């Protein structure tokens, strides 16, 4: 391979890798947005709170529990049961800010 072919090959590799990284973060952001929207709608259905409190609560809850339960096979009910204190703290923080 001559130098020009190597350069073109490296540029193609760089473009493919860059696209895959971009696609990964785009998909990750869409999943996070979907989780947030689902949490807000469920929380607002189960309690009479404003959307801003629900958003703050869900943001806190997802951030607090996401890393811990990232690869977990537990159901949402089991997680809520295990993490009542964390979720209560998130609710109190969200309520105080209103």
C-alpha positions in Angstrom: 0.0 0.0 0.0 1.2 3.4 -0.8 1.0 6.4 1.6 -2.1 7.8 -0.1 -4.0 4.5 0.2 -3.1 4.2 3.9 -4.3 7.8 4.5 -7.6 7.1 2.8 -8.0 3.8 4.7 -7.4 5.5 8.0 -9.9 8.3 7.2 -12.5 5.7 6.4 -11.8 3.9 9.7 -12.0 7.2 11.6 -15.3 8.0 9.9 -16.8 4.6 10.8 -15.6 4.8 14.4 -16.8 8.4 14.8 -20.3 7.5 13.4 -20.6 4.5 15.8 -19.7 6.7 18.8 -22.2 9.3 17.7 -24.9 6.7 17.2 -24.2 5.2 20.6 -24.6 8.5 22.5 -27.7 9.4 20.4 -29.3 6.1 21.3 -28.3 6.4 24.9 -29.9 9.9 25.1 -33.1 8.6 23.5 -33.4 5.8 26.0 -32.8 8.2 28.9 -35.4 10.6 27.6 -37.9 7.7 27.2 -37.2 6.5 30.8 -37.7 10.0 32.1 -41.0 10.5 30.3 -42.3 7.2 31.4 -41.3 7.9 35.0 -43.0 11.3 35.0 -46.3 10.0 33.5 -46.4 7.1 36.0 -45.6 9.2 39.0 -48.2 11.8 38.1 -50.8 9.1 37.6 -50.1 7.6 41.1 -50.0 10.9 43.0 -51.4 14.4 42.7 -48.3 16.3 42.1 -47.3 18.9 39.5 -45.2 18.0 36.5 -42.2 20.0 37.8 -42.1 18.0 41.0 -42.5 14.7 39.1 -39.6 15.7 36.8 -37.4 16.6 39.7 -38.3 13.4 41.5 -37.7 11.2 38.4 -34.4 12.9 37.7 -33.2 12.2 41.2 -34.5 8.7 41.3 -33.1 7.7 37.9 -29.7 9.2 38.7 -29.6 7.6 42.2 -30.5 4.1 41.1 -29.4 3.8 37.5 -25.8 2.8 38.3 -26.7 0.5 41.1 -29.4 -1.4 39.1 -27.9 -1.0 35.6 -27.5 -4.7 34.9 -30.1 -5.9 37.4 -32.9 -8.4 36.6 -35.1 -7.1 39.4 -38.5 -5.8 38.7 -39.4 -2.1 39.3 -41.5 -3.2 42.3 -38.6 -5.0 43.9 -36.3 -2.0 43.3 -38.9 0.4 44.8 -39.2 -1.9 47.8 -35.4 -2.1 48.3 -34.8 1.6 47.8 -37.7 3.2 49.7 -35.5 5.6 51.6 -33.7 6.8 48.5 -37.0 7.4 46.7 -38.5 9.1 49.7 -35.4 11.5 49.9 -35.9 12.2 46.2 -39.5 13.0 46.7 -38.8 15.3 49.7 -36.1 17.2 47.8 -38.4 17.6 44.8 -41.3 18.8 47.0 -39.1 21.3 49.0 -38.0 23.0 45.8 -41.6 24.0 44.9 
